[in-house]
Amino acid sequence: MLGEILTIINNITLALSFVLNRKIEDKASPIFQNMVRNLIPTIIFGLICISSGFIVQIYSIPWWLYLYLIVGVTFLTIIGDTTYLQSQKYIGSTKAISITTTTPFFTILFSIIFLERPISISLILSGFLIGIGVLISNRQLYLKKQQTEKEIIEENSKLVNSSKSQVETHNILKGVILALFTAIMWSLGFVFTDYSFNKVNEILGENLLSTILALLISLGFAALVLGIFTGVGEIKHPQPKSSKTWKILIIAGLIGNFIGGITYGEGIRLAGAPFMSLITIALPLFTLPFSYLINKEKISKFGLIGLFFTMIGVLVVLIM
């Protein structure tokens, strides 16, 4: 039961942190935001391990397990979170989250591939329902594209307006593709993290400090890689100078990757990757009120209908 509760808390922290990041998307690049999100908990986890003396256990972890930890955080945080932040910049956090609700399907699929779990009828049915949900939630994309093409034909003489419409439609399509790619990356991250975190706890003992040490290694590597990318792109994407922007970055990092990191690490260890990913279906439900209160965003009726089908698809896997 504890693992299930932690996954719900993890959803709340992720939803709130992503919505906060949405407020500063024009003041800091997605890579820089993600770097700060990982650097803050890395420092805190490092201080906890050093002060408790548990840091010496880092030598007890075999080299191959380091690779699993690094691969997991690469898929989940370095690639997944970064592409998500870029996606919500194009289409908003509500629609981006709605598309990433396909993560449970991909997680179960990859669990079958890597863990050799059998394919069930419920999995196939779930994938079908989730696919319908995504198509419905993005129906507006296709309607908007058709409308844009019509406007271009009717107003061909208005070159500026037509070009603007093309760019807007292209950005929406790009955001949808990035959100779907995020779902695939997150699912791979869930599978690798599930395996590696459980192995760390088997070797060092099943306790919170073992999970924190695993998070220190994972998030520390993510912060390092993202820091390098940030340095390379510093001229093109300058660092934010506003104190308000930095406050939001720090708060989002504490909520999303410190509190969220602990609840994620313990939740996925206790409940497992498939269940953790299935619970992420509730993420849009937590995102909706935060998006409305903080960013004044609203979800369309197609998004709600699509979300309903997606939720039914995930429930099929849970019940059958």
MILO-130315 format. One record per residue: residue in one letter; x, y, z of N, C-alpha, C in turn. Coordinates in steps of 0.05 Angstrom, whole numbers, plus 32768, in hexadecimal, padded with zeros to 4 digits. Example, Ala and Ser with C-alpha at 12.3 -4.5 7.8 and 13.67 -1.06 7.14 Angstrom:
<rs>
a81087F8E809C80F67FA6809C81087FBE809C;s81017FD3808E81117FEB808F81028001809D;
</rs>
This chain:
<rs>
m80107FE88000800080008000801180198000;l80288018800E803A802F8010804480387FF4;g804B80247FE48054802A7FC9803F80387FB8;e802680307FBB8010803C7FAC800C80597FB5;i800D805D7FCF800A80797FDA8020808B7FD0;l803980817FCF804F80917FC6804D80987FA9;t804280867F99803F808C7F7C802B80A27F78;i801680A37F88800380B97F86800F80D37F8E;i801F80D37FA4802D80EC7FAC804080F47F96;n804D80E17F8A806080E77F74805280F57F5D;n803980EC7F57802A80F97F42802481167F48;i801D811B7F61801781377F69802F81497F67;t8046813F7F70805F814F7F6E806781547F51;l8064813F7F40806B81437F24805981577F16;a803F81547F1B802B81667F0E803181837F16;l803581887F30803A81A37F3A805481AF7F2F;s8069819E7F2F808381A87F25808381AF7F07;f8075819E7EF7807481A27EDB806481BC7ED4;v804E81C07EE3803E81D87EDF804E81F17EE7;l805E81EF7EFC806F82057F048084820B7EEE;n808F81F67EE380A381FA7ECD809682077EB5;r807D82027EB1806E820E7E9B806E822D7E9D;k806E82387EB5806D82557EBA808782637EB0;i809D82547EAF80B782607EA880C382557E8F;e80B282497E7D80BC823C7E6580C982507E52;d80C1826A7E5380CD827E7E4280E5828B7E4E;k80EB82857E67810182917E758119827E7E7A;a811482647E76812982507E79812482397E66;s8138822F7E59813582197E46812D82007E55;p812081ED7E47811981D37E54813181C57E60;i814881C57E51816081B77E5B816A81C47E75;f816A81DF7E76817381ED7E8E816081E77EA5;q814681E87EA0813281E27EB5813781C67EC0;n813B81B37EAE813E81977EB7815881947EC6;m816D81A37EBE818681A17ECC818381AA7EE9;v817681C07EED817181CA7F08816081B77F18;r814B81AC7F0B813A81987F18814981817F23;n815F81797F16816F81627F1F8186816A7F31;l819181827F2D81A7818B7F3D819F818F7F5A;i8189819B7F5F818081A17F7A817D81887F8B;p816E81737F83816C815B7F938187814C7F95;t8198814E7F8081B281417F8181C2814C7F99;i81C281667F9C81D181737FB281C6816A7FCD;i81AB816A7FCF819E81627FE881A381457FEF;f81A081337FDB81A481177FDF81C281117FE6;g81D481217FDA81F0811E7FE081F681257FFD;l81EB813A800681EF8143802281E3812F8036;i81CC8123802F81C0810F804081D280F68042;c81DC80ED802B81ED80D5802B820880DA803A;i821380F28036822D80F98043822980FB8062;s8214810A806A820F810E8087820980F58095;s81FC80E2808881F480C98094820B80B48093;g821F80B98083823580A7807F822F8090806B;f82178091805F820F807C804D821C807F8032;i822A8095802D8237809A8013824C8084800D;v825880788022826C8064801E8261804B8010;q824780478011823A80308005823A80327FE6;i8242804A7FDC8242804D7FC08256803A7FB2;y826A80327FC2827F801F7FB7827580027FB7;s825E7FFE7FC482537FE27FC582427FDC7FAD;i823C7FF17F9D822B7FED7F85823C7FE47F6D;p82367FCD7F6182467FC47F4A82447FD77F32;w82587FD67F2182597FE97F0A82427FE67EF7;w82397FCD7EF382247FC97EE082097FD57EEA;l82067FD77F0481EE7FE27F0F81EE80017F0B;y8206800C7F0C820880297F0581FD802E7EE9;l8203801C7ED781FA801F7EBB81DB801F7EBA;y81CF800C7EC981B2800B7EC981A580247ED5;l81B1802F7EEA81A880477EF681AA805F7EE3;i81C180607ED581C680757EC181B380737EAA;v81AF805B7E9F819D80577E898180805F7E91;g817880577EA9815D805D7EB28158807B7EB4;v816A808A7EC0816780A77EC3816A80B57EA8;t817A80A97E96817D80B67E7B816280B67E6C;f8155809E7E6D813A809D7E5F812680AE7E6E;l812580AC7E88811080B87E98811380D67E9B;t812B80DF7EA2812E80FB7EA9813C810C7E93;i815481027E8B816381127E78815481157E5D;i814A80FF7E53813B81017E39811D81067E3E;g811180F57E4F80F480F77E5380EA81127E5E;d80F5811B7E7580EC81347E8180F2814C7E6F;t8109814B7E61811181617E5080FE81647E38;t80F8814D7E2C80E5814E7E1580C981557E1E;y80C2814D7E3680A781557E4080A581737E44;l80BA817F7E5080B9819C7E5480B881AB7E3A;q80C581A07E2580C481AC7E0B80A881A87DFF;s809D81917E048082818B7DF9806D819E7E04;q806D81A17E1F805981B37E2B805D81D07E23;k807581D67E1A807A81F17E10806A81F67DF6;y806781E17DE6805881E37DCD803A81E07DD0;i803181CD7DE2801481C77DE3800881CA7DFE;g801781D27E12800C81D67E2D800F81BD7E3E;s801081C07E58801481AA7E6B7FFD81967E6B;t7FE481A17E697FCD818F7E6A7FCC817B7E52;k7FCF81857E3A7FCF81737E237FE881617E22;a7FFF816C7E2A8017815C7E2A801581457E3D;i800A814A7E55800681357E697FF281207E5F;s7FDD812A7E517FC981177E477FD581037E34;i7FE7810C7E237FF480FA7E10800780E77E1E;t801580F07E32802880DF7E40801A80CA7E52;t7FFF80CA7E527FF180B57E617FF4809A7E52;t8000809A7E3B800680807E2D801E80727E3A;t802B807F7E4D804380747E5A803E80587E66;p802780537E74802280387E7F802280227E6A;f801780277E53801680137E3D8033800C7E35;f804380217E30805E801C7E27806F800E7E3D;t806980167E57807880097E6D80727FEB7E6E;i80597FE47E6C80527FC77E6C805E7FB97E54;l805E7FC67E3D806A7FBA7E2580877FB57E29;f80967FC97E3380B37FC67E3780B97FB27E4E;s80A67FB07E6180AA7F9C7E7680A87F807E6B;i80977F7D7E5780947F637E4980AE7F5D7E3A;i80B97F717E2D80D17F6D7E1C80E97F687E2D;f80EE7F787E4281067F767E5181047F627E68;l80EC7F5F7E7380E87F4D7E8A80DA7F337E82;e80D57F307E6880C97F187E5C80AE7F117E69;r809E7F257E6D80837F217E7880707F1A7E61;p805D7F087E65804B7EFF7E4F80387F167E47;i80307F167E2D801D7F297E2380017F207E29;s7FF17F317E357FD57F297E3C7FC17F387E2B;i7FA97F2D7E2B7F937F3A7E1C7F8D7F567E27;s7F8F7F587E417F8A7F727E4E7F9D7F877E45;l7FB67F7F7E407FCA7F927E367FC37F9C7E1A;i7FBB7F897E097FB37F917DEE7F9B7FA47DEE;l7F877F9D7DFF7F6F7FAD7E017F767FC97E0D;s7F877FC97E207F907FE27E2C7F9E7FF47E18;g7FAF7FE87E087FBD7FF87DF47FAA80047DE0;f7F957FF47DD87F817FFE7DC57F7280167DD1;l7F6980137DEA7F5A80297DF67F6B80427DFB;i7F84803E7E037F9680547E077F9A80637DEC;g7F9E80537DD77FA2805F7DBC7F8A80707DB4;i7F7180667DB97F5980767DB37F59808F7DC3;g7F60808D7DDD7F6180A57DEE7F7380BA7DE4;v7F8B80B27DDB7F9E80C67DD07F9480D37DB7;l7F8880C37DA57F7D80CE7D8C7F6780E27D92;i7F5580DC7DA47F3F80EE7DAB7F4981087DB8;s7F5C81057DCA7F66811C7DD87F75812F7DC6;n7F7E81247DAF7F8D81357D9C7F7D813A7D83;r7F6281367D847F51813B7D6D7F5381587D64;q7F56816A7D777F5881867D717F70818C7D5F;l7F86817C7D627F9D81807D527F97817D7D34;y7F8881677D2E7F8181627D127F6D81777D07;l7F5A817F7D187F4781937D107F5581AE7D0B;k7F6881B47D1C7F7781CD7D197F8881CD7D00;k7F9481B57CFA7FA481B37CE37F9381B77CC9;q7F7B81AB7CC97F6A81AE7CB27F6181CB7CAF;q7F5B81D87CC57F5381F47CC57F6982057CBB;t7F8181FF7CC37F98820F7CBB7F9D820D7C9D;e7F9B81F47C937F9E81F07C767F8982007C66;k7F7182007C717F5B820E7C647F61822C7C63;e7F6B82367C7A7F7182537C7B7F87825B7C68;i7F9A82487C657FB1824E7C537FA782517C36;i7F94823F7C2F7F8A823F7C147F7982597C0F;e7F68825F7C237F5682767C207F6482917C22;e7F7982917C327F8782AA7C377FA482A97C2D;n7FA8829E7C167FC3829A7C0C7FD282B57C08;s7FC282CA7C047FCF82E47C007FDA82EF7C1A;k7FCE82E57C317FD882EF7C4B7FEF82DE7C54;l800682E27C4A801D82D17C4F802582D07C6C;v802482E67C79802D82E77C95801B82D67CA7;n800182DA7CA37FEE82CB7CB47FEF82AD7CAE;s7FF382A67C957FF4828A7C8D800D827D7C99;s8023828B7C98803D82807CA3803A827C7CC1;k802C828F7CCE8029828D7CEB801882747CF1;s8003826F7CE17FF282577CE68001823E7CE2;q8013823D7CCE802382257CC8803682207CE0;v804282357CE9805582317D00804782277D18;e802F82327D1E802082297D358017820C7D34;t800E82047D1C800681E87D18801E81D57D1B;h803581DE7D0F804D81CE7D11805681CA7D2E;n805481DF7D3E805C81DE7D5A804A81CB7D6A;i803081CB7D64801D81B97D728024819C7D6B;l802981967D518030817B7D49804A81727D56;k805D81857D578077817F7D64807381797D82;g806181887D8F805C81837DAB805081687DB1;v803D81607D9F803081467DA28045812F7D9F;i805681317D8B806A811D7D86807E811B7D9D;l808681327DA8809881327DBF808B81267DD8;a8071812B7DDC806381207DF3806281017DF1;l805C80F77DD9805B80DA7DD5807780CE7DD8;f808B80DB7DCF80A780D27DD280AE80D27DF0;t80A480E67DFF80A880E77E1C809D80CE7E29;a808580C67E21807880AE7E2D808A80957E29;i809580937E1280A7807B7E0C80C0807C7E1E;m80CC80947E2080E480977E3080DE80927E4E;w80C8809D7E5780C180987E7480BC807B7E79;s80AF806D7E6780AA80517E6B80C480407E6D;l80D780467E5C80F180397E5D80FF80407E77;g80FC80597E80810880617E9980FC80527EB1;f80E2804E7EB080D480407EC680DF80237EC8;v80E280167EB280EB7FFA7EB281077FF77EBC;f811980087EB2813580077EBB8138800F7ED8;t812980247EE0812B802D7EFC812080197F0F;d810A800C7F0880FE7FF77F1981137FE27F1F;y81207FD87F0A81347FC37F0D814C7FCD7F1E;s81577FE47F1781707FED7F24816C7FF57F41;f815580037F478150800B7F63814C7FF37F75;n813E7FDF7F6B813A7FC67F7B81557FB87F7F;k81667FB87F6B81807FAC7F6E81927FBA7F83;v81917FD57F8381A07FE47F9681967FDE7FB2;n817C7FDC7FB681717FD57FD081787FB97FD9;e817A7FA67FC581827F8B7FCC819F7F8A7FD6;i81B07F9B7FCA81CC7F9A7FD181D27FAA7FEB;l81C57FC17FEE81CB7FD3800481B77FD0801B;g81A17FC28017818D7FC0802B81757FD18024;e815D7FC6802981457FD48022813F7FEA8036;n814880028030814280198041814380338030;l813A8049803C81378062802E8152806D8024;l81688068803481828072802D818C80648014;s8185804B8010818D803D7FF78180804A7FDF;t816780517FE28159805E7FCC8164807A7FC7;i816B80887FDC817680A37FD9819280A27FCB;l81A2808D7FD281BC808A7FC581B880847FA8;a81A580747FA1819F806E7F85819680877F76;l818680977F84817D80B17F78819480C47F75;l81A680C47F8881BE80D57F8681CE80CE7F6D;i81D280B57F6881E180AC7F5081D280B37F36;s81B880AD7F3681A880B27F1E81A580D07F18;l819B80DF7F2B819680FB7F2781B0810B7F24;g81C581027F3181DF810F7F2F81EA810C7F12;f81E780F57F0681EF80F17EEA81DE81027ED8;a81C481047EDD81B281147ECD81B981317ECE;a81BF813B7EE781C781577EEA81E1815D7EDC;l81F4814A7EDC820D814E7ECF820A81507EB1;v81FB813E7EA581F7813E7E8881E881567E7F;l81D2815D7E8D81C281747E8681D2818E7E8B;g81E4818E7E9F81F581A57EA3820881AA7E8B;i821281947E80822481967E69821481A17E51;f81FC81977E4D81EC81A17E3781E581BE7E3B;t81E081C67E5481D981E17E5A81F181F47E54;g820981EA7E5B822181FA7E56822681FE7E38;v822181E97E29822581EA7E0C821181FE7DFF;g81F881FD7E0981E3820E7DFD81DF82287E0C;e81F382317E1C81EF82487E2D81EB82627E1D;i81F982647E0681F7827C7DF681DB827E7DE9;k81D182677DDF81B782677DD381A182687DE7;h81A5825B7DFE8190825B7E13819D82667E2D;p819E82817E3081AB828C7E48819D82857E62;q81AC82847E7881A0827D7E91818E82937E9B;p8178828C7EA9816582A07EB3817282B27EC8;k816B82CC7EC8817682DF7EDB816282E87EEF;s814882E47EEA813382ED7EFC813382DC7F15;s813182E97F2D813082DB7F46811682CA7F48;k810182D47F3C80E782C67F3C80EA82AC7F2C;t80F882AD7F1680FC82957F06810C82807F15;w812182897F23813282777F328122826B7F4A;k8110827A7F568100826F7F6C80EE82597F61;i80E2825D7F4A80D182497F3E80E182307F37;l80F982347F2C810A821E7F258111820D7F3D;i8118821B7F538120820D7F6C810981FE7F78;i80F2820C7F7A80DA81FF7F8580D181E77F75;a80D281EA7F5A80CA81D47F4880DD81BC7F4C;g80F781C27F50810B81AD7F548107819F7F6E;l810181AE7F8380FC81A27F9E80E381907F9E;i80CE819A7F9180B5818B7F9080B781737F7D;g80C081787F6580C081637F5080D5814E7F53;n80EE81567F5A810381427F59810F813C7F75;f8109814B7F89811281447FA480FC81347FB2;i80E581417FB780CF81327FC380C5811D7FAF;g80C281267F9680BA81137F8180CD80FC7F7D;g80E781027F8080FC80ED7F7C80FA80D87F91;i80F680E07FAA80F480CC7FC080DA80BB7FBD;t80C480C97FB780AB80BA7FB480AC80A87F9B;y80BA80B17F8780BD80A17F6E80CE80887F74;g80E6808D7F8080F880777F8580ED80627F97;e80E0806A7FAD80D480567FBF80BA804A7FB3;g80AB805B7FA4809280517F988097803C7F83;i80AB80417F7280B0802E7F5C80BD80147F67;r80CC80177F7E80D980007F8A80C47FEE7F97;l80B07FFA7FA4809C7FEB7FB380857FE27FA2;a807D7FF37F8E80667FEC7F7E806D7FE17F63;g80857FE67F59808E7FDC7F3F80887FEF7F28;a80977FEC7F1280957FFE7EFB807A7FFE7EEE;p806E7FE67EE880537FE67EDB803E7FF57EEB;f803E7FF07F06802A7FFE7F168030801C7F18;m804980237F1A8051803F7F1C8048804E7F03;s804D80417EEC8045804E7ED3802780507ECF;l8019803B7ED97FFC803C7ED77FF080527EE8;i7FFC80577EFF7FF2806C7F117FF680887F04;t800A808A7EF2800F80A47EE57FF780AD7ED4;i7FE4809B7ED07FCB80A27EC17FBD80B87ED0;a7FC180BA7EEB7FB380CF7EFA7FC180E97EF9;l7FD980EA7EED7FE881037EEB7FD9811A7EDF;p7FCA81167EC87FBA812C7EBD7FA581377ED0;l7F9A81257EE17F86812D7EF47F9181407F08;f7FAA813C7F107FB8814E7F237FC181677F14;t7FC881647EFA7FD2817B7EEB7FBC818F7EE5;l7FA481867EE07F8E81977ED97F8981AE7EED;p7F8681A87F077F8181BE7F1A7F9981D17F1D;f7FB281C57F1C7FCA81D57F1E7FCD81E87F05;s7FC781DD7EEE7FC981EC7ED57FB482037ED5;y7F9D81FD7EE07F8882127EE17F8F82287EF5;l7F9882207F0D7F9D82337F227FB782437F1C;i7FCB82367F117FE582447F0D7FE882507EF2;n7FE182417EDD7FE5824A7EC17FCC82527EB2;k7FB5824F7EC07F9B82567EB37F9582467E9A;e7F9E822D7E997F99821C7E817F80820B7E85;k7F7382057E6F7F5B81F57E707F5E81DD7E5D;i7F5081C77E637F5181B07E527F3881AE7E42;s7F3A81A67E287F2381A57E177F12818C7E1C;k7EFA818C7E117EE881757E157EF4815C7E08;f7F0381607DF27F0F81497DE57F25813E7DF6;g7F33814F7E047F4881467E167F3D81367E2D;l7F26813E7E387F1981307E4D7F0F81147E44;i7F0381147E2C7EF980FA7E217F1180E77E1C;g7F2680F27E107F3D80E27E0B7F4A80D77E25;l7F4A80E87E397F5580E07E537F4480CA7E5F;f7F2A80CB7E5B7F1880B77E667F1E809B7E59;f7F22809B7E3E7F2880817E317F4380777E3A;t7F5680897E3E7F7180817E467F7080757E62;m7F6080817E747F5D80777E8F7F51805B7E8F;i7F3C80577E7E7F2F803D7E7C7F4380287E72;g7F5480317E5F7F69801E7E557F7C80157E6A;v7F8480277E7C7F96801F7E917F88800E7EA6;l7F6F80157EAC7F5F80057EC07F5C7FE87EB6;v7F5B7FE47E9C7F587FC97E917F6F7FB87E9A;v7F877FC47E997F9F7FB57EA27F9F7FB07EC0;l7F947FC27ECF7F947FBF7EEC7F807FAA7EF5;i7F697FA97EE77F537F987EF07F557F7C7EE4;m7F5A7F7A7ECA7F597F607EBD7F727F4F7EC3;
</rs>
